[in-house]
Amino acid sequence: MPPTLGFHASHEQFLPSRLVRLAQQAEEAGFDAIQCSDHIEPWGVEQGNSGFAFAWLGAAMQATSLPFTVVNAPGDRYHPAIVAQAIATLEEMFPGRFSVALGSGEAMNEHITGNPWPPKQLRTERLGECVEVIRRLLAGERVTHEGLVTVHEAKVWSLPETPPPLIAAALSPETAAWAASWADGLITVNQSEEALRRIVDAFEQEAGPDKPLMLQVHLGWSENEADALADAHRQWRGNLLPGPVGQELRLAEQFDLAAKFIGPEDLCDSVDISADLGWHADNLARYEELGFDTLMLHNVGTNQEAFIDAFAGKVLPQLRVTGV
């Protein structure tokens, strides 16, 4: 079966109004799905945006007919009951078109509440509690819960006929293995082939081979290789900071300072950059061969309209013909 090929709408980089138009363009061009981020702080001042994902999702899903996924971190900035209510509302309005990927979050988005930023293990345990609360609320229960999150007599009244999938967002084999017990699927980001194999294997050893695997692919494309690299560096260098650093910084200005010595050539280990559309098609096919049945393509540069047209014309058809 050919993979599902989606367009990633980056709220950190673009105004919500432009992202709606890009989602419409992506659908018209032949993309299969849309994924969006959920931030209140961008990865650097140059990016300069942070639209509210759940408000945008209602507008974008009304403006298109594609399935949508959002990456969300419940537990602090978002109370799990509010996440459950948002999930239920979107799925009720757009049945069968919504899923949510749940992760443990970054300080850049969560620090605004003023609560202490917990270590990774506690964040993971808190996420587990949030997943339990969200599932119970989507099942129609009235929920009271005391733990790393507190819920008092919550109930979601407007429910969809069928709850949408809850997908685990994981960047390591350890998180993937832990999430396999509750997740309806897995999403991660492009890394080395060896690292991706470890994540997939860890998830499938616990969850079995039948749950969907999604990959968010950070890539850079322009008609000129130098332009692709320069644009990617301007926009995405702050995202290259190692997890223990990137998950702890709070402000866009701090990301800019920390990424000051990241050069354009340093992006190539984390962002797939080329002006050659054939190279991109072959590279994406390699991810499919690793077992990923959904590829969400995130062009990290600013040339989104040209990217959609170019990939729809030359890359997506090749992947659909050669799908493994």
Buried (B, 14 or more C-beta within 10 A) or exposed (E): EBBBBBBBBBBBBBEBEBBBBBBBBBBEBBBBBBBBBBBBBBBBEBBEBBBEBBEBBBBBBEEBEBBBBBBBBBBBBBBBBBBBBBBBBBBBBBEEBBBBBBBBBBBBBBBEEEEEBBEBEBBBBBBBBBBBBBBBBBEEEEBEBEEBBEBEEBBBEEBBEEBBBBBBBBBBBBBBBBBBEBBBBBBBBBBEEEBBBBBBBBBBEBBEEEBBBBBBBBBBBBEEBEBBBBBBBBBBBBBBBEEEEBBBBBBBEBBBEBBEEBEBEBBEEBBBBBBEBEBBBBBBBEBBEEBBBBBBBBBBBBBBBBBBBBBBEBBBBBBBEEEE
